[in-house]
Amino acid sequence: MANIDGRVEELLAKHPSLTKIEAIRIVTQKNERKQRKRAEKTDRSKAKKLKHEANLLKRS
């Protein structure tokens, strides 16, 4: 939680017109986007690996 608090404080320092609630929402949304992007990358990687393994089995 301290990590999020630090990011919120940094955001508030850069943009003093934001409220703390708005800054928390922005940081939370960014974290969710990053997690979703990581999950998509992992899924693509797993699919690519499975496809490669299937091609190896076909060749055998």
C-alpha positions in Angstrom: 0.0 0.0 0.0 2.9 2.3 0.7 4.0 2.0 -2.9 0.6 3.3 -4.1 0.7 6.1 -1.6 4.1 7.2 -2.9 2.8 7.2 -6.4 -0.3 9.2 -5.4 1.9 11.7 -3.6 4.1 12.1 -6.7 1.1 12.6 -8.9 -0.3 15.2 -6.5 3.0 17.0 -6.5 3.1 17.2 -10.3 -0.6 18.1 -10.6 -1.7 20.1 -7.5 -5.2 20.6 -9.0 -6.0 16.9 -8.6 -7.8 15.7 -5.5 -6.4 12.7 -3.6 -9.3 10.5 -4.7 -8.8 11.4 -8.3 -5.0 10.6 -8.0 -5.8 7.2 -6.4 -8.2 6.4 -9.2 -5.6 7.3 -11.8 -2.9 5.2 -10.2 -5.3 2.3 -9.7 -6.4 2.4 -13.3 -2.8 2.5 -14.5 -2.0 -0.5 -12.4 -4.9 -2.4 -13.8 -3.9 -1.6 -17.4 -0.3 -2.7 -16.7 -1.6 -6.0 -15.2 -3.9 -6.6 -18.1 -1.1 -5.9 -20.6 1.2 -8.3 -18.7 -1.5 -11.0 -18.8 -2.0 -10.6 -22.5 1.7 -10.8 -23.2 1.9 -14.0 -21.1 -1.1 -15.5 -23.0 0.6 -14.7 -26.4 3.8 -16.2 -25.2 2.1 -19.4 -24.0 0.1 -19.7 -27.3 3.3 -19.2 -29.3 5.1 -21.9 -27.2 2.2 -24.4 -27.7 2.1 -23.7 -31.4 5.8 -24.3 -31.6 5.5 -27.6 -29.7 2.7 -28.7 -31.9 4.8 -28.1 -35.0 7.6 -30.1 -33.5 5.3 -33.0 -32.9 3.9 -32.9 -36.4 7.5 -33.1 -37.8 8.2 -36.2 -35.7 
